[in-house]
Amino acid sequence: MATLLESAGPAVSAGPAPAPPARRRSAARRTRAEIALFVGPALILFLGFVILPVILAAVYSFYNLPQAFQWDDLADPARFVGLENYRRALADPVFMGAVGHNFFILGMSLLIQGPIAIGVALLLNRRMRGRTAFRLLIFVPYVLAEVIAGLSWKLLLQPNGGVNALLEALGLGALQQNWLADPAIALWTMFFILTWKYVGFAILLMLAGLQGVPEELAEAASIDGASWWQVQRYITIPLLGPTIRIWAFLSIIGSLQLFDMVWVTTRGGPLNATQTMATYMVEKGQFGGQPGYGSAIAVILFLISLVIALVYQRFALRRDLAGAVTRGVR
């Protein structure tokens, strides 16, 4: 019998005893306190500076309020207009034109800025002399303040400004234009300024994404006889997909909420040729003495951005975010 017990080996331990309920409750309370300590301040700021203004804007949008209104005005039944501000906005050709301008900038950004950023990033990702200096020059416009960049281009694009003077010096005087005063080309000029300003960020983002592409795959493809273009087309760019989708999302939201560069440069002119939803909102709500109508524009802009963001996340970012949420293990 002793021989049989010895051959059976050491006894298997049943593992550590479970923690008593009181200790588990104490650990749970400590965890909740830590979460509240770290998340609480950010949550308070988010509620105070994001959620509350959205709620107030939605409330104001149902009223015809004076510019310097008081809380008592909200209790005046004569000032309650319901959905009239929204009907007015959707029937206003200037506002609908502003919506079209936002979507024009959005589409052109995806079609032009994206390929430029990918192409330049692929070139800068190769070993070449002066690569660091070139990266710096490309990124400099992005770090400039929008007010500085907008005012600089406003001065350069005047009829007697630096751009027309340069064209004249190069013998291209026939190409001189009233770049910001001609309604036919003002929006294209604004898109050029926006591309100059923000394409550096897109290039930097693509370069960061390229650092995550394994070099072994490109080397293996090159050994198999693939050209540089084939390597980029079939290996690098597909693996750069998550970065491209994140950039596209940021570009879409930025295009819909475009305000500062347009306001500083043209203030929506000439003849509303560069008007955007945000500039129209400020023009009517802040400077036009119509806070109720401006709030309705703000709500429409918020809803458009929210719907597009949710749809994009549902169909474009779904697979990229699938592994970003951790689940607790029980």
Stockholm file with secondary structure:
# STOCKHOLM 1.0

chainA/1-330         MATLLESAGPAVSAGPAPAPPARRRSAARRTRAEIALFVGPALILFLGFVILPVILAAVYSFYNLPQAFQWDDLADPARFVGLENYRRALADPVFMGAVGHNFFILGMSLLIQGPIAIGVALLLNRRMRGRTAFRLLIFVPYVLAEVIAGLSWKLLLQPNGGVNALLEALGLGALQQNWLADPAIALWTMFFILTWKYVGFAILLMLAGLQGVPEELAEAASIDGASWWQVQRYITIPLLGPTIRIWAFLSIIGSLQLFDMVWVTTRGGPLNATQTMATYMVEKGQFGGQPGYGSAIAVILFLISLVIALVYQRFALRRDLAGAVTRGVR
#=GR chainA/1-330 SS CHHHHHHTCSCCCCCSCCCCHHHHHHHHHHHHHHHHHHHHHHHHHHIIIIIHHHHHHHHHTTBCCCTTCCHHHHTCGGGBCTTHHHHHHHHCHHHHHHHHHHHHHHHHIIIIIHHHHHHHHHHHTSCCTTHHHHHHHHHHHHHSCHHHHHHHHHHHTSTTSHHHHHHHHTTCGGGCCCTTTCTTTHHHHHHHHHHHHHHHHHHHHHHHHHTTSCHHHHHHHHHTTCCHHHHIIIIIHHHTHHHHHHHHHHHHHHHHTCCHHHHHHTTTCSTTTTCCHHHHHHHHHTSSSCHHHHHHHHHHHHHHHHHHHHHHHHHTSHHHHTTTSCCCCC
#=GC SS_cons         CHHHHHHTCSCCCCCSCCCCHHHHHHHHHHHHHHHHHHHHHHHHHHIIIIIHHHHHHHHHTTBCCCTTCCHHHHTCGGGBCTTHHHHHHHHCHHHHHHHHHHHHHHHHIIIIIHHHHHHHHHHHTSCCTTHHHHHHHHHHHHHSCHHHHHHHHHHHTSTTSHHHHHHHHTTCGGGCCCTTTCTTTHHHHHHHHHHHHHHHHHHHHHHHHHTTSCHHHHHHHHHTTCCHHHHIIIIIHHHTHHHHHHHHHHHHHHHHTCCHHHHHHTTTCSTTTTCCHHHHHHHHHTSSSCHHHHHHHHHHHHHHHHHHHHHHHHHTSHHHHTTTSCCCCC
//
